Structure formats: C-alpha cells, structure tokens
Amino acid sequence: MSSRTTTIMRESWVQWPVFWSAVWVGALSAIALLLIFGLTGIVLGAYAARPGQRIMDWGDFGLSALIFAVFGSFLAFVVGGWVCARIAGLQFAEVASLHGAIVWLVAVPLLLILAAVGAGGFLGAWYGGLAGTPFSVAPQGLPDPDAVTAARNAALGAITALLLGLVGAVLGGWLASETPMRLRPERRVTPGARPA
C-alpha cells in the first residue's frame, strides 16, 4: 500500500442567483426600445406602414428597412441586457452575460403575445413574422404559393431578429460588468482555504 494520501475531489455547485426584478426591467426596456425603433422606422418611411404587407422578394426589403431592423433588434437588447446587469449590480462578465440571456428569454414570450394581438408590425418589420402568416387556401385545397413564400420570409426575418436580440442581450450584460470575459472563468481562491 502506498503511504500517499488520496484526495477525493467532490463536485461542488456554485449557484448564480437570478435577480428577477432586474431581468423584468431589462426585458421591458428592450421591448420599449424595439417599439421606439419600429415606430421611428415607420415615421421615416423605412418600413411600409400598410397592414398585411408581405415580403415576397428580399429585393423589395429596402436598405433603410434592413438598417433599422438590424440596428433596432440588436441595440434594443444590448440596452436591455445592460440595464439588467446594472440594476442587479453584477460585476463579473459571466454572470452579467447570463442575465442578459435571461432578459432575452423573458422578452421572447412577451414579443409573441404582442405579435399575436397585432402589435408585431410596430416593433419593426422582422418581428411581424412572429404572429405567423395564415396560408390562403384555394378551393382545391392547395396552398397559395405567394402565401407560402411570404410565410417563409416572415419566419426567416423573425429568426434573424431573435438571434440578433440574443447576441445583443448577452453583449449588453457583458458591457455593464466592465470586466473581461473569459471562456473559462477564473477560480478565485481564498488564501488559507482548503479544497472541498
């Protein structure tokens, strides 16, 4: 037998508390900013304000509409993640970024509700696709090809807007922490502490 002592390393859990008040304020901040960007885009003519307009060809989606959609989706959630991390007082980039992602998770069902009640078009051209596009059915039971194309393009725009929002929310949380992010968090060791 060996005289060496074998150290058993136990798995230990480190909890990251979720600051729900900050998450809700961040999600509501992101949605409010989306509304401001969407309405500003309508006022400036970047989006067509006709109800029920469908995107049949991406060439019809103008450059100004693309800039407003990308900028609005991304920046609104950057602000949402930043507001959440600041209100919660988060110092570490990993925890702040996680809170940014949670802001996005809370905002997505709220966006779905807004789109379902018909307010999706006010949030920007891309978020209108969250409500779905009903397929027009011909008397023979065959779907209208234009409706299928419009539904596919609306879904593509909504996916793009949601993913841009997620990236923005994580980045916003990280920016609020003011610490560098590492792929693997540093282990903070208290002097004199023994391993578990």
Summary of the structure (lengths in Angstrom):
residues: 196
radius of gyration: 22.6
end to end distance: 24.7
largest distance: 85.9
contacts: 597
relative contact order: 0.19
helix: 61%
strand: 1%
